[in-house]
Amino acid sequence: MEVFWTHGYDGASMTRLTAAMGIASPSLYSCFGSKEGLFRQAVELYGSTVGAPAQRALEEAPTAYEGIRAMLRANIVTFTDPDQPPGCMVVLAAAAGSARNEEVSAFVTERRQAVRELFLQRLSRGVAAGDVPATANLDALAALFTTVLHGLAIQARDGSSREELHAIIESAMLSAPTADR
């Protein structure tokens, strides 16, 4: 997972992958079928482990905007953790060159779109609860927060501090329309 996270799909050579796993190439192919199969499993592992706290933060907050803020903040913790590669594996895998493999590119795009759908669902629940105005353009808001999340990953990869990333989140949250209570 960390090899793909650090180097992207294309930058994760078989030599790097097998060295990180402590196995030979035939064993990798025997276990995963292909480099793409290994990558898909690494992305699933990333989502179920590294991404889990952020998703919980989104779902468990009392309001939609508190959930979005909490999710973005949880991702900052991950993106800037000095014990792991900076940024987001899923966002940066394509930026690091996976577009050369159409299947991998489509897979990563699908995963990124799933995050947008999570934002959209949480915003919809916010409308139902009355903390997001019914007149809000939920698709645009989901796209905005997805863009912010992806930008945070890139900024973290480029060395931005947690404080700088928190300021970006707070600026983005200012654009969220509030409901009259």
N, C-alpha and C positions, 0 to 999 in steps of 0.2 A: 504494500500500500504506500509506504513512504517513498519508495523509488518512483512510482508513478506520480505521487504528490510533488516530489521535488523536480522531476525531469519532464513531466508530461508523458503522454502515451508514446510518441515517437522517440523522445529522448531516453526513455527507459529501455536500454538495450538488453538483449538476452544475457549478456555478460553481467550487467549490473543486477538484473533480476535474479539470476541463478546464484550470484555471489551473496546477495542479501538474504536469500532463502536457504543457502547452504546446500543446494542440490545441483544436479547436472541437468542440462537441457532436456534429455530424454525423459527425466522424471517430471519436469515442468509440463511437458506435452502430455505425458501419461495422466497427470493429475488434473490439468485444466484444459487440455485439448489444443490450446493455442495461447499466444500472448494476449489476444483479444479476450479469450475466456478468463484468463487470469485478471485482466484489467476490469472486466465486468464484476468479478467477485470482489476485487479490491474496492471498487466503488460502492458495492453493497455493504461491505464491511465498514467503510468510511461513514456511510449514512447511518448504519445501526449503532455505531460506537461514537465516533467523533461528532457526528451531526445530531445525535439524540438529545443532548441537553438543550440545544437551541430549539428544536422542535417542541420539546416539553414546555419550554418557556413561552413559546407562542401560544400553545394550547391552554396552559394553566392560568394565565393572567386573567384578572377579572374583566378587563375590557380589551377590545381589539387593538387599540393603539398602545396600551400598556404591554400587550402580548408582542406586538411588532417591535416595540422598543426593546423589550427583554430578549427577544430572539436575536436582534441585531447585536445587542451587547454581549450575549452569550457567544455569538460568532466571533466577536472581537477577541474574546479570551482565547478561543481556539486559534484564530488567525495569527495571534501575536505570541503564542506560547513558545518560549525559547527551546523547549524540549522536542519540538516537532517542526516540520517545514512551515514556512509562513504562508498565509493565505488559505484558500479553499481548493482542495484537490479537484473537485468537480468543475469549478469555474476555470481554474488554471490549466486543466488537462488539455482543453482545446486551444487555449492561448499559447500553449507550449508546443503545438504542432500537430495535434491529432486530426486536423482537417484533411490530412493526406489519406486517411482511411475513412471512407464514407460511412461505414457501419459504426465505427467508434464515434465519429462526429455526431451521427444521428442519436446514438445512445446517450452521449453527454448532453446534447441539446434537450432530449427528453427528460433527463434528470433535472436540468436547470428549469425547465418548464414546470416540473412537478413542484418546485419551490414556489413559483408564481401562483400555482393553483392553491397551495397552502395559505398564502397570503389572501387570495381571493375568498377562500372558504372562511377564514377568520374574520375578514371584513364583512362578509355576508352575515355571519353570526352577530357581529357588532351592530349591523342595521336592525336585525331582529330584536336585539337587546336594547336598542335605543341609544347606543353610544357612538354610532356612526350615522350621519344623516342619510335618510332614504334617498336624497337627491344626489348623493356623492357618486362619482363615476368610479365604481369599484374596479373595473378593468384597468383604468388608468392608474389608480392608487396601487393596485397589485403590481403593475409594471414598474411604477416608481420605486416601490420598496424592493423589488427584485433587482432593479438597476443599482440601487444604493448598496444592497448586499454584495452584488458582484463587484462594484467599485471598491468597497471596503476590502475585499479579498485582494484586489490588485494593489491598492494602496499599502496594505500590510506586506505584500510581497516586495514592494518597493521601499519598505523600511519605515513607514509611518508609525508613530507611537500610538499607544492606546488612547492617550488624551486627544490626539489629533483625530482619531477615528470616532471617539465619542462626540466630538464637536460636529463631525459630519452627520452623525445620527440625529443629534438635536436640531441641526439645521433642516434636515429632511423632514423631521416630525412637525416642523412649523407649517409645512404645506398641507398637512392633513386637515380636512374640514371637520369641524366639531358639530355635534348635535346639540340642539337646544334641549335642555332638560326641564 
